[in-house]
Amino acid sequence: MKIRYAQITVEPGKPQINFLACQKAAQKAKQDGINLLILPEMAIPGYLIGDRFEEDDFIEDCEFFSEELSKEATEDFSLIFGTVMFFESLSKQPRTGTDGRKVKLNTAWIATKQGIFHKVKTLLPNYREFEEPRHFKDNLWVKTNMKDWEMFRSYNINGVSLGVLICEDGWDEDYELKPFERTSQEGAQLLINISYSPFTAGKNQARNRKFSNHAKKLSKPVIYVNGLGLQNNGKTIFCFDGSSAAWNSKGELIAHSKMYTEVSADFEFLNKELFALEPLDYQETTEIQDIHKTLIYGIRNYMRQSFLQKVVIGASGGVDSTLAAALYAEAIGKENLLLVNMPTKFNSKTTISIAEKLAKNLGCWYTSVPVSESAELTLRQINHLKPTNYLGENIEINLSAFNMENVQARDRGSRILAAISSAWGGVFTNNGNKTETTVGYATLYGDIAGFLAAIGDLWKHTVYDLCRYINEKNQKEIVPTEVLTLKPSAELSENQAVDKGLGDPIIYPYHDRLFEAFQQWWQRPSLAEILQHYLDKDLAKFLNHNQETELTEELIRNNFPDAKSFITDLEKWYKLFKGMGVAKRIQAPPIIAVTRRAYGFDFRESAIGAYFSRKYLMLKEKTLQQNS
């Protein structure tokens, strides 16, 4: 039997468009003499589309287009694809949930000339960005409500018993039901997993190991097909990268499709073994390479979906805006990119020259608009202002040096960049990284503004790694090398003069890893754990996960020589992370997700402030007493 998987693009919430893409793939497969075509999970409705799944007419349309696609099956051609359907369409009996909604199922349709078979997803993920139990019932629920339902049956196509599983079902070693193992035990000769899984750094490597182990342990070949696409829920943008693959019964990789590329792969199933019809063309990539591809794909497709073409970037000469400019130039073309440097008296010649050099390296548009005059105008208008109330009382308002830092930031974003992008027919970016976003180190209505935070899921050390990678990839200087050694600085006051070695209050080698522990670790440490590791003098090792990074214990001790200074700093940033940082993230633009805890829909949070546990407070009190 000749088998093909097709790694196609799935448009979220567009069943008719997706049907046409699937139909085209099916007709091409038939022309090429393929006996079985495998398409991704949710190939008709799209995935992560929120409560669109609660619109009955949308589900009806998905069922209609699924039926139409199934008509492509012939005596010699069958196809497997993912879609959504009502339970009553499967059971032929009306059924609603306890809240009155019609019960819906995430299913694989196995369309053959003999009829259509349905496989219901067994494991419904309910973590990170996933919330399938909100919308669907699982395979076990169907078994409970349909006495003759076979949960792990196989499907005979051309004399081959196929086991069909859906996405999360492939991670069955983490669950009690073990769909892969149970399906194999029911007689499946070939195991097929259809998926629609968004990119997360490191996920592909983990999946390859997992599925290879499945094949080796069960002595059955495995095919995994994933789709392409972009999903934007208004706060987090998820990129679906494909990376479809197949393994023979020994667990050896025999096919692996490139990320973000519409491609198919063909196989021959013969004598209970799977053979790729083309030589394996696969080189394992690094995490930085994968993140780079994801950001380019995300920017390019977000712009396409939003019908946008031109972008304006406030180019400060710092590393964040430099990386953003390099990414946008590659994603949308240098002719659609305008860099704007907005100096004040606090900006150094060093950063101004870096911004100019960056524009030349990229070959994009560039201009400079000083903001000192407008900032001084605001100062004159506001200082000594005396509002009155109905009693005739008055108060005097004056702008402090700190207030003036924010005035400059807002002037750059909400006045200059907004006006230029509007006049040019484009949009302007948010250049904040994840470290800054975590503690709200950005000005409301100023540098927190923008249409997209392309690097908002990158820790500061990843920003530097990507800058270096871009130069290596292009084998020439795209990112000016000076920016990689410059102390990060907002350059909004004399206290942030980069030429004097001054800059941001964030100590990046330390706070970068600390904030990552706050927010991204799978098992996030408590403040008590962090304080205890400081006291045990192994905090750097702990935050580094026992790996060598630029963070050392010496660096921590030099900045926080005693427990009091360490505790003061720890609580300051934790309060911002749980307080003002949340308020600012609520108003920030969407972020392209690359980590497993992207802000927005992946990392759920409430604006309820910081919480200090009894364990932490007791350890803090004991520590301060001992050191007093």
C-alpha positions in Angstrom: 0.0 0.0 0.0 1.3 3.5 -0.9 0.8 6.1 1.8 1.3 9.8 1.7 1.1 12.4 4.5 0.5 16.0 3.5 1.8 18.8 5.7 -0.7 21.5 4.7 -1.6 25.0 6.0 -4.8 25.1 8.0 -6.5 28.5 8.3 -8.1 28.9 11.7 -11.9 29.1 11.6 -12.1 28.8 7.8 -13.7 25.4 7.0 -14.4 26.1 3.3 -10.8 27.3 2.6 -9.4 24.3 4.5 -11.7 21.9 2.6 -10.4 23.2 -0.7 -6.8 22.7 0.4 -7.6 19.2 1.6 -9.5 18.4 -1.6 -6.6 19.6 -3.7 -4.2 17.4 -1.7 -6.5 14.4 -2.1 -6.9 14.8 -5.8 -3.2 15.2 -6.3 -2.6 12.0 -4.2 -5.1 10.0 -6.4 -3.3 11.2 -9.6 0.0 10.0 -8.1 -1.4 6.5 -7.4 -1.5 6.9 -3.6 -3.8 4.5 -1.7 -4.0 6.4 1.6 -3.6 10.1 2.3 -3.1 11.4 5.8 -3.9 15.0 6.7 -3.6 16.9 10.1 -5.8 17.1 13.1 -8.6 19.7 12.9 -7.8 20.1 9.1 -11.3 21.4 8.5 -12.1 23.8 11.4 -8.6 24.9 12.4 -7.5 24.7 16.0 -7.2 27.1 19.1 -10.2 29.1 17.8 -11.7 29.6 21.2 -15.5 29.6 21.5 -16.0 29.5 17.8 -16.4 25.8 18.6 -19.6 26.8 20.6 -21.3 28.1 17.4 -23.6 25.3 16.2 -23.8 26.6 12.6 -20.0 26.6 12.5 -19.9 22.9 13.6 -22.6 22.1 11.0 -20.5 23.7 8.3 -17.5 21.6 9.4 -19.6 18.5 9.2 -20.8 19.4 5.7 -17.3 20.0 4.4 -16.0 16.9 6.1 -18.7 14.9 4.2 -17.8 16.6 1.0 -14.1 15.7 1.5 -15.0 12.1 2.3 -16.5 11.8 -1.2 -12.9 11.8 -2.6 -12.6 8.2 -1.4 -12.6 5.6 -4.2 -12.1 1.8 -4.4 -8.3 2.4 -4.4 -8.0 5.6 -2.4 -8.8 6.4 1.3 -8.0 9.4 3.4 -7.7 10.3 7.1 -8.2 13.8 8.3 -9.1 15.7 11.5 -12.3 17.6 12.0 -15.0 18.4 14.6 -18.5 16.9 14.8 -21.6 16.7 17.1 -21.9 13.5 19.2 -25.5 13.1 17.9 -24.1 12.9 14.3 -22.0 9.9 15.5 -24.6 8.2 17.8 -27.8 9.2 15.8 -29.3 10.3 19.1 -29.6 13.9 20.4 -27.4 14.6 23.4 -26.5 17.8 25.3 -24.2 18.4 28.2 -25.3 19.5 31.6 -25.2 23.1 30.5 -27.5 22.5 27.5 -24.8 22.7 24.8 -24.6 20.1 22.2 -21.8 17.6 22.8 -19.0 17.9 20.4 -16.1 15.7 19.5 -12.5 16.2 18.2 -12.4 13.3 15.6 -10.4 11.7 12.9 -12.4 10.7 9.9 -11.3 7.6 8.0 -13.0 8.0 4.6 -13.1 4.8 2.5 -15.3 3.6 -0.4 -17.0 1.3 2.1 -18.0 4.2 4.3 -16.7 6.8 6.8 -15.3 5.6 10.2 -14.8 8.0 13.1 -12.1 7.9 15.7 -12.6 10.1 18.8 -9.6 11.8 20.5 -8.8 10.0 23.8 -6.7 12.5 25.6 -7.9 16.1 25.7 -5.1 18.4 26.8 -6.1 21.0 29.4 -2.9 22.8 30.2 -0.9 25.8 28.8 -2.8 27.2 25.8 -5.0 24.0 25.5 -8.5 23.8 26.9 -10.1 21.0 24.9 -12.4 19.8 27.8 -14.1 23.2 27.6 -15.4 22.2 24.1 -15.2 18.4 23.6 -15.9 15.1 25.2 -13.3 12.3 24.9 -13.2 8.7 23.7 -13.9 7.3 27.2 -17.1 9.5 27.5 -18.3 8.2 24.1 -17.7 4.6 25.2 -19.8 5.3 28.4 -22.6 6.7 26.2 -22.4 4.2 23.3 -22.3 0.6 24.5 -21.1 -0.8 21.2 -18.3 1.8 20.8 -14.8 0.4 20.4 -12.3 2.8 21.9 -9.1 1.5 20.4 -10.2 -0.4 17.3 -8.1 -0.6 14.1 -9.3 0.2 10.6 -8.7 -2.1 7.7 -7.6 -0.4 4.5 -6.2 -2.4 1.6 -5.6 -5.3 3.9 -3.6 -3.3 6.5 -4.9 -2.7 10.0 -4.4 1.0 10.9 -4.4 2.4 14.4 -5.4 6.1 14.3 -4.6 8.4 17.2 -4.9 12.2 17.6 -2.2 14.5 18.8 -2.1 14.2 22.7 -2.8 10.5 22.3 0.8 10.2 21.2 2.1 11.2 24.7 0.4 8.2 26.2 3.2 7.2 28.5 2.2 10.2 30.6 -1.4 8.9 31.0 -3.1 5.9 32.5 -5.2 5.0 29.3 -2.1 4.6 27.1 -3.8 5.0 23.7 -0.7 4.1 21.6 -0.1 0.8 23.5 -3.8 -0.1 23.7 -4.3 0.5 19.9 -1.3 -1.7 19.2 -2.7 -4.4 21.4 -5.9 -4.3 19.4 -4.0 -5.5 16.3 -2.9 -2.3 14.5 0.0 -3.0 12.2 0.7 0.7 11.5 0.2 3.5 14.0 -0.9 6.9 12.7 -1.0 10.1 14.8 -2.6 13.2 13.2 -1.8 16.4 15.0 -2.1 20.1 14.9 0.5 21.2 17.5 2.0 24.7 17.8 5.7 25.3 18.0 7.5 25.4 21.4 11.3 25.4 21.7 12.5 21.9 22.3 9.1 20.2 21.6 10.1 18.6 18.3 13.1 17.0 19.7 11.1 15.6 22.7 8.4 14.3 20.3 10.9 12.6 18.1 12.3 10.8 21.0 8.8 9.9 22.3 7.5 8.5 19.0 10.7 6.7 18.2 10.3 4.9 21.5 6.7 4.0 20.7 7.8 2.4 17.4 10.7 0.6 19.0 8.8 -0.6 22.1 5.7 -1.8 20.1 7.7 -3.0 17.0 5.2 -1.1 14.9 6.0 1.7 12.4 4.6 5.2 13.2 3.5 8.1 11.1 3.1 11.5 12.6 1.6 14.4 10.6 1.3 18.0 11.8 -0.1 21.0 10.1 1.1 24.5 9.4 -0.6 27.8 10.2 -0.9 30.8 12.6 -3.4 31.3 15.3 -4.0 34.7 16.9 -6.3 35.0 19.9 -5.5 38.7 20.4 -2.9 38.2 23.1 -0.8 35.2 22.0 0.2 34.2 18.5 0.9 30.5 18.0 2.8 29.2 15.1 2.1 25.6 13.8 5.4 24.4 12.4 4.7 21.0 10.8 7.8 18.9 11.3 5.9 15.8 10.3 7.8 12.6 10.5 7.8 8.7 10.3 9.7 5.9 12.0 10.0 2.2 11.0 9.3 -0.6 13.4 12.9 -0.4 14.8 12.2 3.2 15.9 14.5 4.6 13.2 13.6 7.9 11.6 12.8 7.4 7.9 11.2 10.8 7.1 11.1 14.2 8.6 9.6 17.3 6.9 11.0 20.8 7.2 9.4 23.3 9.5 7.0 25.8 8.0 7.0 24.2 4.5 4.0 22.8 2.7 5.3 19.4 1.7 4.3 15.7 1.5 6.1 12.5 2.0 5.4 9.1 0.4 5.8 5.6 1.8 5.3 1.9 1.0 3.8 -0.4 3.6 5.0 -3.9 2.8 5.3 -7.0 5.0 4.4 -5.1 8.2 7.1 -2.5 7.6 7.1 1.1 6.5 9.6 2.2 3.8 10.1 5.9 2.7 10.1 6.3 -1.0 12.6 9.1 -0.8 16.0 9.2 1.1 15.8 10.8 4.5 16.8 14.5 4.3 17.0 15.6 7.9 19.5 17.5 9.9 18.7 18.2 13.6 18.5 21.9 14.2 19.4 24.0 17.2 16.9 25.7 19.4 18.0 29.1 18.2 17.6 28.1 14.6 14.0 26.9 15.3 13.1 30.1 17.2 14.5 32.2 14.3 12.3 30.3 11.8 9.3 30.6 14.0 9.7 34.4 14.5 10.1 34.9 10.7 7.1 32.8 10.0 5.0 34.4 12.7 5.8 38.0 11.6 5.3 37.3 7.9 2.0 35.5 8.4 0.6 37.8 11.1 1.2 40.7 8.7 -0.5 38.7 5.9 -3.5 37.9 8.0 -3.8 41.5 9.2 -3.4 42.9 5.6 -0.4 44.9 6.7 2.7 45.6 4.6 4.8 48.4 6.1 6.5 48.6 9.6 8.1 51.4 11.5 10.6 50.6 14.3 11.9 52.9 16.9 15.6 52.1 16.5 17.4 53.2 19.7 20.7 51.5 19.0 20.0 48.9 21.7 20.0 45.2 21.2 16.2 44.7 21.3 15.2 47.1 18.6 18.3 45.9 16.6 17.0 42.3 16.7 13.5 43.4 15.9 14.7 45.3 12.8 16.8 42.4 11.6 13.8 40.0 11.9 11.3 42.3 10.2 13.7 43.1 7.4 14.0 39.4 6.6 10.3 38.7 7.1 8.7 41.5 5.1 11.6 43.0 3.0 13.8 45.9 3.6 11.7 48.2 1.3 8.8 47.9 3.8 10.9 48.8 6.8 11.5 52.3 8.2 13.9 52.8 11.2 13.4 55.9 13.3 16.0 57.1 15.8 14.6 59.5 18.4 17.4 61.0 20.4 17.3 63.3 23.4 20.2 64.9 25.2 20.7 61.6 27.0 21.4 59.5 23.9 25.0 58.8 23.2 26.7 59.1 19.9 27.5 55.4 20.3 23.8 54.2 20.1 22.9 56.8 17.4 25.7 55.5 15.2 24.6 51.9 15.9 21.1 52.7 14.7 22.5 54.4 11.5 24.8 51.4 10.9 22.0 48.9 11.3 19.9 50.7 8.7 22.8 50.6 6.3 23.4 46.9 7.0 19.8 46.1 6.4 19.4 48.5 3.4 16.1 49.8 4.8 14.7 53.3 5.2 16.0 55.5 8.1 15.4 58.8 9.6 16.0 60.7 12.9 13.4 62.7 14.9 14.8 64.4 18.1 12.3 64.5 21.0 14.0 66.9 23.3 12.0 69.9 22.2 8.6 68.2 22.6 9.6 66.8 26.0 10.6 70.2 27.2 7.3 71.6 25.9 5.5 69.1 28.1 7.6 70.0 31.0 6.8 73.7 30.6 3.0 73.0 30.2 2.7 70.7 33.2 5.2 72.1 35.7 3.6 74.4 38.3 0.1 73.5 37.0 -2.5 74.3 39.7 -5.8 72.4 39.3 -8.7 73.7 41.5 -11.8 72.1 42.9 -15.3 73.5 43.6 -14.2 74.9 46.9 -11.5 77.0 45.2 -8.7 74.9 46.7 -5.8 74.1 44.5 -2.8 71.7 44.2 0.4 72.1 42.4 1.6 69.5 39.9 5.3 69.2 38.9 7.1 66.6 36.8 10.0 64.8 38.5 13.0 63.5 36.7 11.4 60.0 36.8 8.2 61.4 35.3 10.3 63.0 32.5 11.7 59.6 31.6 8.2 58.4 30.9 7.3 61.6 29.0 10.2 60.9 26.6 9.1 57.2 26.2 5.5 58.2 25.5 6.5 60.9 23.1 8.5 58.4 21.1 5.7 55.9 20.9 2.3 57.5 21.0 3.3 60.7 19.2 6.3 60.2 16.8 6.1 56.5 15.8 2.3 56.5 15.7 2.3 59.6 13.4 5.0 58.4 11.1 3.5 54.9 10.7 0.1 56.4 10.0 1.4 58.8 7.4 3.5 56.0 5.8 0.5 53.6 5.8 2.1 51.2 8.2 2.2 50.2 11.9 4.9 50.4 14.5 6.4 47.7 16.7 6.7 46.8 20.3 10.4 45.9 21.0 10.1 44.7 24.5 11.8 41.4 25.5 10.4 38.8 28.0 12.6 39.9 30.8 11.3 43.5 30.7 7.7 42.3 30.1 7.9 40.1 33.2 8.4 43.1 35.6 6.7 45.8 33.5 9.9 47.6 32.7 8.2 49.6 30.0 6.2 52.8 29.9 2.4 52.6 29.5 1.3 54.3 26.2 5.0 54.6 25.3 7.4 51.7 24.6 4.7 49.2 25.7 2.6 50.3 22.6 2.8 48.8 19.1 0.9 46.4 16.9 3.0 43.3 17.7 5.6 42.2 20.3 7.6 39.9 18.0 10.4 39.3 20.6 8.1 39.5 23.7 8.7 35.8 24.4 12.5 36.0 24.3 14.6 36.3 27.5 17.4 38.7 27.2 20.1 36.0 26.8 18.0 34.6 23.9 18.0 38.1 22.3 21.8 38.1 22.3 21.9 34.5 21.0 19.6 35.4 18.1 21.6 38.5 17.2 24.8 36.4 17.0 23.0 33.7 15.0 21.7 36.1 12.4 25.2 37.3 11.7 26.5 33.7 11.5 23.6 32.7 9.2 24.2 35.6 6.8 28.0 35.2 7.1 28.3 39.0 7.5 27.5 41.7 9.9 23.8 42.4 9.9 23.6 43.2 13.6 26.3 45.7 14.5 28.7 43.9 16.8 29.0 46.9 19.0 25.5 46.4 20.3 26.4 43.0 21.7 28.9 44.4 24.2 27.0 47.6 25.1 25.3 47.8 28.5 21.5 47.7 28.0 20.0 51.1 28.7 16.8 53.1 28.0 19.0 56.3 27.8 16.3 58.4 29.5 18.5 60.1 32.1 22.1 60.8 33.1 21.9 57.7 35.3 21.6 55.6 32.2 24.5 57.0 30.2 25.9 54.0 28.3 29.3 55.7 27.5 29.8 55.8 31.3 28.9 52.1 31.7 25.5 52.9 33.2 22.2 51.5 32.1 19.0 49.6 33.1 18.3 48.7 36.8 17.9 45.1 35.7 21.1 43.0 36.3 20.5 40.9 33.2 22.7 37.8 33.8 21.0 37.4 37.2 17.5 38.8 36.9 17.1 37.2 33.4 17.4 33.7 35.0 15.5 34.7 38.2 12.5 36.0 36.2 12.6 32.8 34.0 12.3 30.8 37.2 9.4 33.0 38.4 7.5 32.5 35.1 8.6 29.7 32.8 9.9 26.8 34.8 7.6 23.8 34.5 7.9 23.4 38.3 8.2 27.0 39.4 10.3 27.5 42.6 8.9 29.2 45.6 10.5 32.4 47.0 11.5 30.3 50.0 13.4 28.0 47.8 15.2 30.9 46.0 16.1 32.5 49.3 17.4 29.2 50.7 19.6 28.6 47.7 21.0 32.1 48.2 21.8 31.3 51.8 23.3 28.0 50.7 25.5 29.9 48.2 24.4 27.7 45.2 21.7 30.0 43.7 23.6 30.4 40.4 23.8 26.6 40.0 20.1 26.3 40.8 19.0 29.0 38.4 21.3 27.7 35.6 19.8 24.1 36.0 23.4 22.9 36.7 24.6 24.2 33.4 27.3 26.9 32.7 25.9 30.3 31.7 27.1 33.9 32.2 25.4 33.8 35.6 27.9 32.9 38.4 27.7 32.8 42.2 30.3 35.5 42.3 28.2 37.9 40.3 25.2 37.3 42.7 27.5 37.9 45.7 29.0 41.0 44.2 25.6 42.6 43.7 24.0 41.3 46.9 26.6 40.8 49.5 24.2 40.3 52.4 20.8 38.7 52.9 19.0 42.0 53.5 20.0 43.5 50.1 19.1 40.2 48.4 15.6 40.0 50.0 14.9 43.6 49.2 15.7 43.1 45.5 13.9 39.7 45.4 10.6 41.2 46.8 10.9 44.3 44.7 10.9 42.4 41.4 8.4 39.8 42.5 5.9 42.5 43.5 6.3 44.1 40.1 5.9 40.7 38.4 2.6 40.1 40.2 1.5 43.7 40.3 2.2 46.5 37.8 3.7 44.0 35.4 0.3 42.3 35.1 -1.5 45.7 34.5 0.9 46.5 31.7 0.7 43.1 30.1 -3.0 43.4 29.9 -2.6 46.5 27.7 0.3 45.2 25.7 0.1 43.9 22.1 0.1 40.2 21.2 3.3 38.1 21.6 4.6 35.4 19.2 4.9 32.3 21.4 8.2 30.4 21.3 8.5 29.2 24.9 6.3 27.0 27.0 5.0 29.9 29.0 4.2 32.7 26.6 2.4 35.6 28.2 -1.3 35.9 27.3 -3.3 32.8 26.6 -0.4 30.4 27.6 0.4 32.0 31.0 -2.9 32.7 32.7 -2.8 35.3 35.5 -5.0 37.6 37.5 -4.3 41.2 38.7 -4.4 40.3 42.4 -0.9 41.2 43.5 1.9 39.3 45.1 1.5 36.5 47.6 4.2 35.7 50.2 3.8 32.2 51.8 4.1 31.5 55.5 7.2 29.4 54.7 8.9 32.3 53.0 8.0 34.9 55.6 9.3 32.7 58.4 12.6 32.0 56.6 12.9 35.7 55.8 12.3 36.7 59.5 14.8 34.1 60.7 17.4 35.1 58.2 17.2 38.9 58.9 17.3 38.2 62.7 20.5 36.1 62.3 22.1 38.8 60.2 21.0 41.8 62.3 
